[in-house]
Amino acid sequence: MDTAAMDEIVNEHFGFEAADDVEGVLATLAPGAIHHLIGGPLGPVTDPAQIRVFYEELFAACEAEGVEPVARWHGEGFVVDESLWTGQVHDARLFGLPGRSGRVTFRILHLFDLDADQITHERVWVDHAAIAEATT
């Protein structure tokens, strides 16, 4: 798979996330896909119903104002994307900070494993210290 095809898959996924479109996000994931917000309370999630609940909670808890791309790297069957996310967090529970809220900017790193035209594994790291510092 060339880098343009990989970018198309990842950009489509990010577009659905930006639109708070749970169905769209789920459509970008392969059957049996793994979703893992590193350091979050859920750990690796493989059940599509649980992945759905994660995204429903995420979209209810976070209101994005913008995402600034920082860098992207490609390898054989994977993409690493680094960005800065800015917005309002209404409940930082999914980031391990239940009940905390505030306007935040934090670095976010995604590692996507890809197969054909879908995501088989999504690992996400966020700057927990920046979220903790900006929320109360």
The first five atom37 places (N, CA, C, CB, O) and aatype in JSON, in Angstrom:
{
  "aatype": [12, 3, 16, 0, 0, 12, 3, 6, 9, 19, 2, 6, 8, 13, 7, 13, 6, 0, 0, 3, 3, 19, 6, 7, 19, 10, 0, 16, 10, 0, 14, 7, 0, 9, 8, 8, 10, 9, 7, 7, 14, 10, 7, 14, 19, 16, 3, 14, 0, 5, 9, 1, 19, 13, 18, 6, 6, 10, 13, 0, 0, 4, 6, 0, 6, 7, 19, 6, 14, 19, 0, 1, 17, 8, 7, 6, 7, 13, 19, 19, 3, 6, 15, 10, 17, 16, 7, 5, 19, 8, 3, 0, 1, 10, 13, 7, 10, 14, 7, 1, 15, 7, 1, 19, 16, 13, 1, 9, 10, 8, 10, 13, 3, 10, 3, 0, 3, 5, 9, 16, 8, 6, 1, 19, 17, 19, 3, 8, 0, 0, 9, 0, 6, 0, 16, 16],
  "atom_mask": [
    [1, 1, 1, 1, 1],
    [1, 1, 1, 1, 1],
    [1, 1, 1, 1, 1],
    [1, 1, 1, 1, 1],
    [1, 1, 1, 1, 1],
    [1, 1, 1, 1, 1],
    [1, 1, 1, 1, 1],
    [1, 1, 1, 1, 1],
    [1, 1, 1, 1, 1],
    [1, 1, 1, 1, 1],
    [1, 1, 1, 1, 1],
    [1, 1, 1, 1, 1],
    [1, 1, 1, 1, 1],
    [1, 1, 1, 1, 1],
    [1, 1, 1, 0, 1],
    [1, 1, 1, 1, 1],
    [1, 1, 1, 1, 1],
    [1, 1, 1, 1, 1],
    [1, 1, 1, 1, 1],
    [1, 1, 1, 1, 1],
    [1, 1, 1, 1, 1],
    [1, 1, 1, 1, 1],
    [1, 1, 1, 1, 1],
    [1, 1, 1, 0, 1],
    [1, 1, 1, 1, 1],
    [1, 1, 1, 1, 1],
    [1, 1, 1, 1, 1],
    [1, 1, 1, 1, 1],
    [1, 1, 1, 1, 1],
    [1, 1, 1, 1, 1],
    [1, 1, 1, 1, 1],
    [1, 1, 1, 0, 1],
    [1, 1, 1, 1, 1],
    [1, 1, 1, 1, 1],
    [1, 1, 1, 1, 1],
    [1, 1, 1, 1, 1],
    [1, 1, 1, 1, 1],
    [1, 1, 1, 1, 1],
    [1, 1, 1, 0, 1],
    [1, 1, 1, 0, 1],
    [1, 1, 1, 1, 1],
    [1, 1, 1, 1, 1],
    [1, 1, 1, 0, 1],
    [1, 1, 1, 1, 1],
    [1, 1, 1, 1, 1],
    [1, 1, 1, 1, 1],
    [1, 1, 1, 1, 1],
    [1, 1, 1, 1, 1],
    [1, 1, 1, 1, 1],
    [1, 1, 1, 1, 1],
    [1, 1, 1, 1, 1],
    [1, 1, 1, 1, 1],
    [1, 1, 1, 1, 1],
    [1, 1, 1, 1, 1],
    [1, 1, 1, 1, 1],
    [1, 1, 1, 1, 1],
    [1, 1, 1, 1, 1],
    [1, 1, 1, 1, 1],
    [1, 1, 1, 1, 1],
    [1, 1, 1, 1, 1],
    [1, 1, 1, 1, 1],
    [1, 1, 1, 1, 1],
    [1, 1, 1, 1, 1],
    [1, 1, 1, 1, 1],
    [1, 1, 1, 1, 1],
    [1, 1, 1, 0, 1],
    [1, 1, 1, 1, 1],
    [1, 1, 1, 1, 1],
    [1, 1, 1, 1, 1],
    [1, 1, 1, 1, 1],
    [1, 1, 1, 1, 1],
    [1, 1, 1, 1, 1],
    [1, 1, 1, 1, 1],
    [1, 1, 1, 1, 1],
    [1, 1, 1, 0, 1],
    [1, 1, 1, 1, 1],
    [1, 1, 1, 0, 1],
    [1, 1, 1, 1, 1],
    [1, 1, 1, 1, 1],
    [1, 1, 1, 1, 1],
    [1, 1, 1, 1, 1],
    [1, 1, 1, 1, 1],
    [1, 1, 1, 1, 1],
    [1, 1, 1, 1, 1],
    [1, 1, 1, 1, 1],
    [1, 1, 1, 1, 1],
    [1, 1, 1, 0, 1],
    [1, 1, 1, 1, 1],
    [1, 1, 1, 1, 1],
    [1, 1, 1, 1, 1],
    [1, 1, 1, 1, 1],
    [1, 1, 1, 1, 1],
    [1, 1, 1, 1, 1],
    [1, 1, 1, 1, 1],
    [1, 1, 1, 1, 1],
    [1, 1, 1, 0, 1],
    [1, 1, 1, 1, 1],
    [1, 1, 1, 1, 1],
    [1, 1, 1, 0, 1],
    [1, 1, 1, 1, 1],
    [1, 1, 1, 1, 1],
    [1, 1, 1, 0, 1],
    [1, 1, 1, 1, 1],
    [1, 1, 1, 1, 1],
    [1, 1, 1, 1, 1],
    [1, 1, 1, 1, 1],
    [1, 1, 1, 1, 1],
    [1, 1, 1, 1, 1],
    [1, 1, 1, 1, 1],
    [1, 1, 1, 1, 1],
    [1, 1, 1, 1, 1],
    [1, 1, 1, 1, 1],
    [1, 1, 1, 1, 1],
    [1, 1, 1, 1, 1],
    [1, 1, 1, 1, 1],
    [1, 1, 1, 1, 1],
    [1, 1, 1, 1, 1],
    [1, 1, 1, 1, 1],
    [1, 1, 1, 1, 1],
    [1, 1, 1, 1, 1],
    [1, 1, 1, 1, 1],
    [1, 1, 1, 1, 1],
    [1, 1, 1, 1, 1],
    [1, 1, 1, 1, 1],
    [1, 1, 1, 1, 1],
    [1, 1, 1, 1, 1],
    [1, 1, 1, 1, 1],
    [1, 1, 1, 1, 1],
    [1, 1, 1, 1, 1],
    [1, 1, 1, 1, 1],
    [1, 1, 1, 1, 1],
    [1, 1, 1, 1, 1],
    [1, 1, 1, 1, 1],
    [1, 1, 1, 1, 1],
    [1, 1, 1, 1, 1],
    [1, 1, 1, 1, 1]
  ],
  "atom_positions": [
    [[0.85, -1.17, 0.0], [0.0, 0.0, 0.0], [0.9, 1.23, 0.0], [-0.97, -0.01, 1.23], [1.85, 1.32, 0.79]],
    [[0.62, 2.19, -0.88], [1.45, 3.38, -0.93], [0.98, 4.41, 0.1], [1.42, 3.99, -2.35], [-0.1, 4.28, 0.68]],
    [[1.81, 5.44, 0.32], [1.5, 6.41, 1.37], [0.22, 7.19, 1.09], [2.66, 7.37, 1.54], [-0.49, 7.54, 2.03]],
    [[-0.1, 7.46, -0.17], [-1.33, 8.18, -0.49], [-2.56, 7.37, -0.07], [-1.39, 8.49, -2.0], [-3.52, 7.93, 0.45]],
    [[-2.53, 6.06, -0.3], [-3.65, 5.2, 0.09], [-3.76, 5.14, 1.61], [-3.48, 3.78, -0.48], [-4.87, 5.17, 2.15]],
    [[-2.62, 5.05, 2.3], [-2.65, 5.03, 3.76], [-3.21, 6.34, 4.3], [-1.23, 4.78, 4.33], [-4.03, 6.35, 5.22]],
    [[-2.75, 7.46, 3.73], [-3.25, 8.77, 4.17], [-4.75, 8.9, 3.94], [-2.51, 9.89, 3.45], [-5.44, 9.51, 4.76]],
    [[-5.25, 8.36, 2.86], [-6.68, 8.42, 2.57], [-7.49, 7.72, 3.67], [-6.99, 7.79, 1.2], [-8.52, 8.24, 4.1]],
    [[-7.03, 6.56, 4.1], [-7.71, 5.8, 5.16], [-7.7, 6.6, 6.46], [-7.05, 4.41, 5.36], [-8.73, 6.76, 7.11]],
    [[-6.53, 7.08, 6.85], [-6.39, 7.81, 8.11], [-7.16, 9.13, 8.06], [-4.9, 8.08, 8.42], [-7.84, 9.48, 9.02]],
    [[-7.06, 9.86, 6.95], [-7.78, 11.13, 6.84], [-9.29, 10.94, 6.87], [-7.37, 11.85, 5.56], [-10.01, 11.77, 7.42]],
    [[-9.77, 9.85, 6.27], [-11.2, 9.56, 6.33], [-11.62, 9.31, 7.78], [-11.55, 8.33, 5.44], [-12.64, 9.82, 8.23]],
    [[-10.82, 8.53, 8.5], [-11.1, 8.25, 9.92], [-11.13, 9.55, 10.72], [-10.03, 7.29, 10.5], [-12.06, 9.78, 11.5]],
    [[-10.13, 10.4, 10.54], [-10.08, 11.68, 11.26], [-11.25, 12.58, 10.87], [-8.75, 12.39, 10.97], [-11.77, 13.31, 11.72]],
    [[-11.66, 12.54, 9.61], [-12.81, 13.34, 9.18], [-14.08, 12.93, 9.91], [0.0, 0.0, 0.0], [-14.87, 13.78, 10.32]],
    [[-14.28, 11.63, 10.06], [-15.45, 11.14, 10.79], [-15.35, 11.53, 12.27], [-15.58, 9.61, 10.65], [-16.35, 11.88, 12.89]],
    [[-14.14, 11.45, 12.84], [-13.97, 11.89, 14.23], [-14.31, 13.37, 14.37], [-12.53, 11.62, 14.72], [-15.0, 13.76, 15.31]],
    [[-13.82, 14.19, 13.45], [-14.07, 15.64, 13.52], [-15.56, 15.96, 13.41], [-13.31, 16.37, 12.4], [-16.02, 16.96, 13.97]],
    [[-16.31, 15.12, 12.71], [-17.75, 15.32, 12.54], [-18.57, 14.63, 13.62], [-18.19, 14.81, 11.18], [-19.8, 14.65, 13.57]],
    [[-17.9, 14.01, 14.62], [-18.59, 13.25, 15.67], [-19.49, 12.18, 15.08], [-19.41, 14.19, 16.57], [-20.59, 11.93, 15.58]],
    [[-19.02, 11.55, 14.01], [-19.79, 10.55, 13.27], [-19.34, 9.14, 13.69], [-19.62, 10.74, 11.74], [-18.4, 8.59, 13.12]],
    [[-20.03, 8.58, 14.68], [-19.65, 7.27, 15.2], [-19.74, 6.2, 14.12], [-20.55, 6.89, 16.39], [-18.84, 5.38, 13.99]],
    [[-20.83, 6.21, 13.35], [-20.99, 5.2, 12.29], [-19.85, 5.28, 11.28], [-22.34, 5.38, 11.57], [-19.32, 4.25, 10.85]],
    [[-19.47, 6.49, 10.9], [-18.36, 6.66, 9.96], [-17.06, 6.14, 10.52], [0.0, 0.0, 0.0], [-16.32, 5.43, 9.84]],
    [[-16.77, 6.48, 11.78], [-15.55, 6.0, 12.42], [-15.52, 4.47, 12.42], [-15.44, 6.53, 13.87], [-14.51, 3.87, 12.05]],
    [[-16.62, 3.86, 12.83], [-16.67, 2.4, 12.91], [-16.49, 1.76, 11.53], [-17.99, 1.95, 13.52], [-15.92, 0.68, 11.43]],
    [[-16.96, 2.42, 10.49], [-16.82, 1.88, 9.13], [-15.36, 1.86, 8.67], [-17.66, 2.7, 8.15], [-15.02, 1.1, 7.76]],
    [[-14.5, 2.67, 9.29], [-13.09, 2.68, 8.91], [-12.3, 1.56, 9.59], [-12.46, 4.02, 9.24], [-11.15, 1.31, 9.24]],
    [[-12.93, 0.88, 10.56], [-12.26, -0.18, 11.3], [-12.58, -1.55, 10.7], [-12.68, -0.14, 12.78], [-13.73, -1.85, 10.37]],
    [[-11.55, -2.36, 10.57], [-11.72, -3.72, 10.06], [-12.43, -4.59, 11.1], [-10.34, -4.34, 9.69], [-12.38, -4.3, 12.3]],
    [[-13.09, -5.66, 10.65], [-13.65, -6.62, 11.62], [-12.52, -7.12, 12.53], [-14.35, -7.82, 10.88], [-11.44, -7.48, 12.07]],
    [[-12.8, -7.15, 13.83], [-11.78, -7.58, 14.79], [-10.76, -6.52, 15.15], [0.0, 0.0, 0.0], [-9.78, -6.82, 15.82]],
    [[-10.98, -5.29, 14.72], [-10.03, -4.2, 15.01], [-9.88, -4.0, 16.51], [-10.48, -2.89, 14.34], [-10.79, -4.29, 17.29]],
    [[-8.71, -3.51, 16.89], [-8.4, -3.19, 18.28], [-8.27, -1.68, 18.4], [-7.09, -3.92, 18.77], [-7.59, -1.04, 17.6]],
    [[-8.93, -1.11, 19.41], [-8.78, 0.32, 19.72], [-8.21, 0.43, 21.12], [-10.16, 1.09, 19.59], [-8.69, -0.22, 22.05]],
    [[-7.16, 1.26, 21.28], [-6.52, 1.36, 22.59], [-6.09, 2.79, 22.85], [-5.3, 0.41, 22.67], [-5.15, 3.29, 22.22]],
    [[-6.76, 3.46, 23.76], [-6.31, 4.75, 24.28], [-5.36, 4.43, 25.42], [-7.53, 5.67, 24.75], [-5.79, 4.06, 26.51]],
    [[-4.08, 4.58, 25.16], [-3.05, 4.21, 26.13], [-3.21, 5.07, 27.39], [-1.62, 4.37, 25.52], [-3.31, 6.29, 27.3]],
    [[-3.24, 4.43, 28.54], [-3.39, 5.15, 29.8], [-4.83, 5.44, 30.17], [0.0, 0.0, 0.0], [-5.09, 5.94, 31.26]],
    [[-5.75, 5.14, 29.27], [-7.17, 5.35, 29.57], [-7.72, 4.2, 30.39], [0.0, 0.0, 0.0], [-7.07, 3.16, 30.51]],
    [[-8.9, 4.38, 30.95], [-9.45, 3.36, 31.86], [-9.93, 2.08, 31.17], [-10.57, 3.95, 32.62], [-10.16, 1.08, 31.85]],
    [[-10.1, 2.09, 29.85], [-10.69, 0.93, 29.17], [-9.68, -0.1, 28.71], [-11.48, 1.4, 28.0], [-10.03, -1.27, 28.53]],
    [[-8.43, 0.29, 28.51], [-7.44, -0.62, 27.96], [-7.76, -0.93, 26.51], [0.0, 0.0, 0.0], [-8.56, -0.23, 25.89]],
    [[-7.14, -1.98, 25.94], [-7.43, -2.34, 24.55], [-8.86, -2.86, 24.42], [-6.43, -3.41, 24.05], [-9.3, -3.69, 25.21]],
    [[-9.58, -2.37, 23.43], [-10.97, -2.75, 23.22], [-11.09, -3.41, 21.85], [-11.91, -1.51, 23.33], [-10.62, -2.87, 20.85]],
    [[-11.72, -4.59, 21.81], [-11.9, -5.31, 20.55], [-13.37, -5.49, 20.18], [-11.24, -6.66, 20.63], [-13.7, -5.69, 19.01]],
    [[-14.24, -5.41, 21.16], [-15.67, -5.59, 20.9], [-16.23, -4.36, 20.2], [-16.45, -5.87, 22.23], [-16.14, -3.26, 20.76]],
    [[-16.79, -4.5, 18.99], [-17.31, -3.33, 18.27], [-18.33, -2.53, 19.08], [-17.95, -3.78, 16.98], [-18.38, -1.3, 18.94]],
    [[-19.13, -3.18, 19.91], [-20.1, -2.44, 20.74], [-19.38, -1.57, 21.76], [-21.04, -3.42, 21.46], [-19.82, -0.45, 22.03]],
    [[-18.27, -2.06, 22.32], [-17.5, -1.27, 23.28], [-16.75, -0.14, 22.59], [-16.52, -2.16, 24.04], [-16.61, 0.94, 23.16]],
    [[-16.28, -0.38, 21.38], [-15.63, 0.7, 20.62], [-16.65, 1.79, 20.32], [-15.0, 0.16, 19.29], [-16.33, 2.98, 20.41]],
    [[-17.86, 1.4, 19.97], [-18.94, 2.37, 19.74], [-19.18, 3.22, 20.99], [-20.26, 1.62, 19.34], [-19.25, 4.45, 20.91]],
    [[-19.29, 2.57, 22.15], [-19.52, 3.28, 23.4], [-18.37, 4.25, 23.68], [-19.69, 2.29, 24.58], [-18.6, 5.38, 24.11]],
    [[-17.13, 3.81, 23.44], [-15.98, 4.69, 23.63], [-16.16, 5.97, 22.81], [-14.67, 3.97, 23.23], [-16.04, 7.07, 23.35]],
    [[-16.45, 5.82, 21.52], [-16.58, 7.01, 20.67], [-17.79, 7.86, 21.04], [-16.68, 6.6, 19.21], [-17.72, 9.09, 20.97]],
    [[-18.88, 7.25, 21.44], [-20.04, 8.03, 21.9], [-19.67, 8.85, 23.12], [-21.23, 7.1, 22.22], [-20.02, 10.03, 23.2]],
    [[-18.96, 8.25, 24.07], [-18.52, 8.97, 25.26], [-17.51, 10.06, 24.91], [-17.9, 7.99, 26.27], [-17.58, 11.17, 25.42]],
    [[-16.57, 9.73, 24.03], [-15.55, 10.7, 23.63], [-16.2, 11.92, 22.98], [-14.55, 10.06, 22.66], [-15.86, 13.06, 23.32]],
    [[-17.12, 11.7, 22.06], [-17.74, 12.82, 21.35], [-18.62, 13.65, 22.3], [-18.57, 12.3, 20.17], [-18.75, 14.86, 22.11]],
    [[-19.23, 13.03, 23.3], [-20.01, 13.78, 24.27], [-19.12, 14.57, 25.23], [-20.91, 12.83, 25.07], [-19.5, 15.64, 25.7]],
    [[-17.93, 14.04, 25.5], [-17.04, 14.63, 26.49], [-16.09, 15.69, 25.92], [-16.23, 13.56, 27.14], [-15.58, 16.53, 26.67]],
    [[-15.86, 15.67, 24.62], [-14.86, 16.55, 24.03], [-15.44, 17.32, 22.84], [-13.62, 15.75, 23.58], [-16.1, 16.74, 21.97]],
    [[-15.2, 18.61, 22.83], [-15.69, 19.48, 21.77], [-14.48, 20.14, 21.11], [-16.69, 20.56, 22.32], [-13.9, 21.09, 21.64]],
    [[-14.1, 19.63, 19.96], [-12.89, 20.11, 19.28], [-13.1, 21.5, 18.69], [-12.47, 19.13, 18.18], [-14.15, 21.81, 18.12]],
    [[-12.07, 22.31, 18.83], [-12.01, 23.61, 18.16], [-11.08, 23.53, 16.96], [-11.55, 24.7, 19.13], [-11.23, 24.28, 15.99]],
    [[-10.11, 22.63, 17.03], [-9.18, 22.47, 15.92], [-8.13, 21.42, 16.21], [0.0, 0.0, 0.0], [-7.82, 21.1, 17.36]],
    [[-7.6, 20.89, 15.13], [-6.5, 19.92, 15.2], [-5.42, 20.41, 14.25], [-6.98, 18.46, 14.84], [-5.67, 20.62, 13.06]],
    [[-4.23, 20.58, 14.78], [-3.09, 21.06, 13.99], [-2.13, 19.9, 13.72], [-2.35, 22.23, 14.71], [-1.52, 19.37, 14.66]],
    [[-2.0, 19.49, 12.46], [-1.04, 18.42, 12.16], [0.39, 18.85, 12.49], [-1.14, 18.02, 10.67], [0.78, 19.99, 12.22]],
    [[1.15, 17.95, 13.07], [2.55, 18.22, 13.41], [3.46, 17.42, 12.48], [2.84, 17.87, 14.9], [4.35, 17.97, 11.85]],
    [[3.22, 16.1, 12.4], [4.06, 15.24, 11.56], [3.33, 13.94, 11.29], [5.44, 14.96, 12.23], [2.42, 13.54, 12.03]],
    [[3.73, 13.28, 10.21], [3.18, 11.96, 9.89], [4.3, 11.11, 9.3], [1.96, 12.07, 8.89], [5.08, 11.56, 8.46]],
    [[4.35, 9.85, 9.76], [5.34, 8.9, 9.28], [4.62, 7.67, 8.77], [6.37, 8.54, 10.39], [3.57, 7.28, 9.29]],
    [[5.2, 7.04, 7.74], [4.61, 5.85, 7.13], [5.62, 4.71, 7.16], [4.15, 6.14, 5.67], [6.83, 4.92, 7.03]],
    [[5.1, 3.52, 7.33], [5.91, 2.31, 7.24], [5.11, 1.24, 6.54], [0.0, 0.0, 0.0], [4.0, 1.5, 6.07]],
    [[5.65, 0.06, 6.48], [4.96, -1.06, 5.83], [3.71, -1.42, 6.62], [5.9, -2.29, 5.7], [3.79, -2.11, 7.64]],
    [[2.56, -0.96, 6.15], [1.29, -1.29, 6.79], [0.93, -0.48, 8.02], [0.0, 0.0, 0.0], [0.03, -0.86, 8.76]],
    [[1.64, 0.64, 8.25], [1.28, 1.45, 9.41], [1.52, 2.94, 9.13], [2.09, 1.01, 10.65], [2.3, 3.32, 8.26]],
    [[0.81, 3.76, 9.92], [0.95, 5.22, 9.88], [1.04, 5.71, 11.31], [-0.25, 5.89, 9.11], [0.28, 5.27, 12.18]],
    [[1.96, 6.63, 11.56], [2.05, 7.33, 12.84], [1.71, 8.79, 12.56], [3.49, 7.18, 13.5], [2.31, 9.42, 11.68]],
    [[0.75, 9.32, 13.31], [0.31, 10.7, 13.11], [0.42, 11.46, 14.42], [-1.14, 10.75, 12.56], [-0.09, 11.01, 15.45]],
    [[1.08, 12.61, 14.37], [1.22, 13.47, 15.54], [0.49, 14.78, 15.28], [2.73, 13.74, 15.87], [0.67, 15.4, 14.23]],
    [[-0.34, 15.19, 16.22], [-1.14, 16.41, 16.07], [-1.26, 17.13, 17.41], [-2.54, 16.09, 15.5], [-0.96, 16.56, 18.46]],
    [[-1.71, 18.38, 17.35], [-2.09, 19.13, 18.53], [-3.6, 19.32, 18.48], [-1.35, 20.51, 18.6], [-4.14, 19.86, 17.51]],
    [[-4.28, 18.87, 19.52], [-5.74, 18.98, 19.61], [-6.07, 20.12, 20.55], [-6.39, 17.64, 20.11], [-5.49, 20.22, 21.63]],
    [[-7.0, 20.99, 20.14], [-7.46, 22.09, 20.98], [-8.97, 22.03, 21.06], [-6.99, 23.47, 20.43], [-9.65, 21.83, 20.06]],
    [[-9.5, 22.21, 22.27], [-10.94, 22.23, 22.43], [-11.34, 22.2, 23.88], [0.0, 0.0, 0.0], [-10.52, 22.35, 24.79]],
    [[-12.61, 21.98, 24.08], [-13.21, 21.93, 25.41], [-13.4, 20.47, 25.81], [-14.55, 22.71, 25.45], [-14.02, 19.7, 25.07]],
    [[-12.88, 20.11, 26.96], [-13.13, 18.79, 27.53], [-14.14, 18.99, 28.65], [-11.8, 18.12, 28.06], [-13.88, 19.71, 29.61]],
    [[-15.29, 18.34, 28.51], [-16.36, 18.47, 29.5], [-16.21, 17.46, 30.63], [-17.71, 18.3, 28.83], [-16.65, 17.71, 31.76]],
    [[-15.6, 16.32, 30.34], [-15.33, 15.29, 31.35], [-14.14, 14.47, 30.85], [-16.59, 14.37, 31.62], [-14.23, 13.77, 29.85]],
    [[-13.04, 14.57, 31.57], [-11.79, 13.92, 31.15], [-11.69, 12.48, 31.63], [-10.61, 14.71, 31.66], [-10.58, 11.96, 31.77]],
    [[-12.8, 11.82, 31.89], [-12.8, 10.44, 32.38], [-12.03, 9.49, 31.48], [-14.22, 9.94, 32.52], [-11.25, 8.67, 31.95]],
    [[-12.23, 9.61, 30.17], [-11.55, 8.7, 29.25], [-10.03, 8.91, 29.24], [-12.09, 8.89, 27.84], [-9.29, 8.06, 28.76]],
    [[-9.59, 10.04, 29.79], [-8.15, 10.32, 29.89], [-7.64, 10.02, 31.3], [-7.87, 11.78, 29.53], [-6.53, 10.4, 31.65]],
    [[-8.47, 9.33, 32.11], [-8.07, 8.97, 33.45], [-8.24, 10.08, 34.46], [0.0, 0.0, 0.0], [-7.68, 10.0, 35.56]],
    [[-9.01, 11.13, 34.12], [-9.21, 12.27, 35.0], [-10.71, 12.54, 35.14], [-8.47, 13.53, 34.46], [-11.19, 13.59, 34.7]],
    [[-11.46, 11.62, 35.74], [-12.91, 11.77, 35.79], [-13.36, 13.06, 36.47], [-13.52, 10.59, 36.51], [-12.81, 13.48, 37.49]],
    [[-14.38, 13.68, 35.86], [-14.98, 14.88, 36.41], [-14.23, 16.17, 36.11], [0.0, 0.0, 0.0], [-14.75, 17.26, 36.38]],
    [[-13.03, 16.08, 35.57], [-12.26, 17.3, 35.28], [-12.69, 17.85, 33.93], [-10.72, 17.01, 35.29], [-13.04, 17.1, 33.02]],
    [[-12.65, 19.18, 33.82], [-13.05, 19.83, 32.57], [-12.25, 21.1, 32.38], [-14.56, 20.13, 32.57], [-11.64, 21.63, 33.3]],
    [[-12.28, 21.59, 31.13], [-11.6, 22.84, 30.8], [-11.21, 22.89, 29.35], [0.0, 0.0, 0.0], [-11.32, 21.9, 28.62]],
    [[-10.74, 24.06, 28.93], [-10.25, 24.23, 27.57], [-8.79, 23.78, 27.55], [-10.38, 25.73, 27.08], [-7.99, 24.21, 28.38]],
    [[-8.45, 22.91, 26.62], [-7.12, 22.31, 26.59], [-6.53, 22.31, 25.19], [-7.16, 20.9, 27.14], [-7.24, 22.3, 24.18]],
    [[-5.22, 22.3, 25.16], [-4.45, 21.97, 23.96], [-3.48, 20.88, 24.39], [-3.7, 23.24, 23.34], [-2.73, 21.05, 25.35]],
    [[-3.5, 19.76, 23.67], [-2.58, 18.69, 24.03], [-2.11, 17.96, 22.78], [-3.26, 17.7, 25.0], [-2.78, 17.93, 21.75]],
    [[-0.94, 17.39, 22.91], [-0.35, 16.59, 21.83], [-1.02, 15.22, 21.84], [1.2, 16.46, 22.0], [-1.29, 14.64, 22.89]],
    [[-1.29, 14.72, 20.62], [-1.92, 13.41, 20.47], [-1.16, 12.64, 19.39], [-3.45, 13.54, 20.11], [-0.86, 13.18, 18.32]],
    [[-0.86, 11.4, 19.69], [-0.1, 10.55, 18.77], [-0.94, 9.31, 18.47], [1.3, 10.16, 19.37], [-1.35, 8.59, 19.38]],
    [[-1.17, 9.07, 17.2], [-1.91, 7.88, 16.75], [-0.94, 6.94, 16.03], [-3.1, 8.27, 15.82], [-0.09, 7.39, 15.25]],
    [[-1.07, 5.67, 16.3], [-0.38, 4.63, 15.53], [-1.47, 3.73, 14.96], [0.64, 3.82, 16.42], [-2.18, 3.05, 15.69]],
    [[-1.58, 3.74, 13.63], [-2.59, 2.94, 12.93], [-1.9, 1.78, 12.22], [-3.39, 3.8, 11.92], [-0.94, 1.99, 11.47]],
    [[-2.39, 0.56, 12.44], [-2.02, -0.58, 11.61], [-3.12, -0.71, 10.56], [-1.85, -1.92, 12.46], [-4.31, -0.65, 10.89]],
    [[-2.73, -0.9, 9.31], [-3.68, -0.92, 8.2], [-3.58, -2.22, 7.44], [-3.45, 0.26, 7.27], [-2.51, -2.81, 7.3]],
    [[-4.74, -2.66, 6.93], [-4.81, -3.84, 6.09], [-5.81, -3.54, 4.99], [-5.2, -5.12, 6.9], [-6.98, -3.28, 5.27]],
    [[-5.37, -3.57, 3.76], [-6.22, -3.24, 2.62], [-6.72, -1.81, 2.8], [-7.42, -4.24, 2.48], [-5.92, -0.87, 2.75]],
    [[-8.01, -1.62, 3.01], [-8.53, -0.26, 3.09], [-9.16, 0.04, 4.45], [-9.55, -0.03, 2.0], [-10.03, 0.9, 4.55]],
    [[-8.72, -0.68, 5.5], [-9.28, -0.45, 6.83], [-8.2, -0.47, 7.91], [-10.34, -1.5, 7.14], [-7.08, -0.92, 7.69]],
    [[-8.57, 0.04, 9.06], [-7.7, 0.1, 10.23], [-7.9, -1.19, 11.04], [-8.0, 1.37, 11.1], [-9.02, -1.54, 11.39]],
    [[-6.79, -1.87, 11.32], [-6.88, -3.1, 12.11], [-6.53, -2.87, 13.57], [-5.97, -4.16, 11.53], [-6.94, -3.63, 14.44]],
    [[-5.76, -1.82, 13.85], [-5.35, -1.51, 15.23], [-5.1, -0.02, 15.31], [-4.08, -2.33, 15.66], [-4.34, 0.54, 14.52]],
    [[-5.74, 0.63, 16.27], [-5.53, 2.06, 16.52], [-5.07, 2.22, 17.96], [-6.83, 2.9, 16.25], [-5.79, 1.9, 18.9]],
    [[-3.84, 2.73, 18.11], [-3.3, 3.04, 19.44], [-3.2, 4.56, 19.52], [-1.88, 2.34, 19.68], [-2.75, 5.21, 18.58]],
    [[-3.62, 5.11, 20.65], [-3.64, 6.56, 20.81], [-2.96, 6.93, 22.12], [-5.1, 7.1, 20.77], [-3.31, 6.41, 23.18]],
    [[-2.0, 7.84, 22.04], [-1.35, 8.4, 23.22], [-1.71, 9.88, 23.27], [0.21, 8.18, 23.18], [-1.64, 10.57, 22.26]],
    [[-2.09, 10.35, 24.45], [-2.34, 11.78, 24.63], [-1.42, 12.3, 25.73], [-3.85, 12.05, 24.98], [-0.94, 11.53, 26.57]],
    [[-1.18, 13.59, 25.73], [-0.36, 14.23, 26.74], [-1.21, 14.41, 28.0], [0.22, 15.6, 26.23], [-1.84, 15.45, 28.19]],
    [[-1.22, 13.39, 28.85], [-2.03, 13.42, 30.07], [-1.65, 14.6, 30.97], [-1.88, 12.1, 30.83], [-2.52, 15.2, 31.61]],
    [[-0.37, 14.93, 31.03], [0.06, 16.04, 31.89], [-0.56, 17.36, 31.43], [1.61, 16.15, 31.9], [-0.98, 18.17, 32.26]],
    [[-0.61, 17.58, 30.1], [-1.21, 18.81, 29.61], [-2.71, 18.86, 29.89], [-0.96, 18.95, 28.11], [-3.24, 19.92, 30.21]],
    [[-3.38, 17.72, 29.78], [-4.81, 17.67, 30.08], [-5.04, 17.92, 31.57], [-5.42, 16.3, 29.66], [-5.93, 18.68, 31.94]],
    [[-4.25, 17.3, 32.43], [-4.39, 17.48, 33.87], [-4.13, 18.93, 34.26], [-3.42, 16.56, 34.62], [-4.84, 19.48, 35.1]],
    [[-3.13, 19.54, 33.65], [-2.78, 20.92, 33.99], [-3.87, 21.91, 33.59], [-1.47, 21.31, 33.33], [-4.1, 22.9, 34.28]],
    [[-4.56, 21.64, 32.47], [-5.52, 22.59, 31.92], [-6.94, 22.36, 32.44], [-5.52, 22.5, 30.43], [-7.83, 23.18, 32.19]],
    [[-7.18, 21.27, 33.15], [-8.53, 20.97, 33.62], [-8.61, 21.07, 35.14], [-8.96, 19.56, 33.16], [-7.62, 20.95, 35.85]],
    [[-9.82, 21.3, 35.61], [-10.03, 21.37, 37.05], [-11.22, 20.51, 37.44], [-10.26, 22.84, 37.51], [-11.57, 20.43, 38.62]]
  ]
}
